[in-house]
Amino acid sequence: MPKEIHSQNDLKCKDNSLMFIYVLTTNNS
């Protein structure tokens, strides 16, 4: 598995969790 693809997947994963946390925090407010 090439490094580029792996880092792209990591980035996507990070974005998804950030989005998830963002939604959770905005819903709690």
HELIX and SHEET records of a PDB file:
HELIX    1   1 LYS A    3  ASN A   28  1                                  26    
END                                                                             
